[in-house]
Amino acid sequence: MTITTKDWIAQIDRMPGAASFRTFGTVTVANSGITARLVLSEVQDKSYDLRLDLKIEDTGAIALQVLTDRFVEYRVAGESNVTGVSIFFEGKLLHHIDKVLITA
């Protein structure tokens, strides 16, 4: 399966009361009955590079057979020191973000 993605952003929010980390982007799927989500990978190394897995799921519902953009996001509350994000699909590197936006 070929996956098309775009507009990936990684952000650390250090605003008081809103400390969090999030990564988001857009995934193009084959039809409107397919959903996409980002989950924390079971495989992590000891660096500050975060590894996420892109999961694609068919809902089984009747759907239009048109390319559909899906917004995907991974978010976790609290302080973060992430320096990069690697996004994998079916065990293969799909995209790497090495510039993390910091909001203070």
Helices and strands as residue ranges (DSSP letters): E 4-13, E 20-29, E 34-40, E 49-58, E 68-77, E 84-89, E 92-97, E 100-103
